[in-house]
């Protein structure tokens, strides 16, 4: 079974694993709270859709100090 996007490349999109998990969680909640037509048309689950967004640089992870 192949995971898409690859987790080793996805981790490189964030400063740390914790930031990646928090960003995915926040974006997923945001998508689920709105009626996202893009999510519905993708055929993916919300977490997979967000991971793909981050991997394709459609969603940037920002860390505030």
C-alpha positions in Angstrom: 0.0 0.0 0.0 1.4 3.4 -1.0 0.7 6.5 1.1 0.0 9.6 -1.0 1.6 12.1 -0.3 4.7 10.4 1.0 5.1 11.2 4.8 8.8 11.7 4.6 8.4 14.5 2.0 5.3 15.9 3.8 7.3 16.3 7.1 9.8 18.5 5.2 7.0 21.1 4.6 6.9 21.9 8.3 9.5 23.1 10.8 8.6 20.1 13.0 6.2 17.2 13.2 4.1 18.8 15.9 3.6 21.9 13.6 2.5 19.6 10.8 0.0 17.8 13.0 -1.4 21.0 14.3 -1.7 22.6 10.9 -3.4 19.5 9.4 -5.9 19.4 12.4 -6.7 23.1 12.1 -7.2 23.0 8.3 -9.3 19.9 8.5 -11.6 21.4 11.1 -11.9 24.5 8.9 -12.8 22.5 5.9 -15.4 20.4 7.8 -17.0 23.4 9.3 -17.7 24.9 5.9 -19.5 23.2 3.0 -16.4 22.8 0.9 -17.3 21.8 -2.7 -13.6 21.1 -3.5 -13.5 18.5 -0.7 -16.7 16.9 -1.9 -15.5 16.7 -5.5 -12.1 15.3 -4.6 -13.5 12.0 -3.2 -10.9 12.1 -0.4 -11.3 12.2 3.3 -10.7 15.6 4.9 -7.3 14.7 6.4 -6.0 13.2 3.1 -7.2 16.3 1.2 -5.4 18.6 3.6 -2.2 16.6 3.5 -2.3 16.8 -0.3 -2.9 20.6 -0.1 0.2 21.0 2.1 2.3 18.7 -0.1 1.3 20.7 -3.2 2.1 24.0 -1.5 -1.6 25.1 -1.7 -1.6 25.6 2.1 1.4 26.9 4.0 2.3 26.1 7.5 3.2 29.2 9.6 4.6 29.1 13.1 4.1 32.0 15.3 6.5 32.5 18.2 
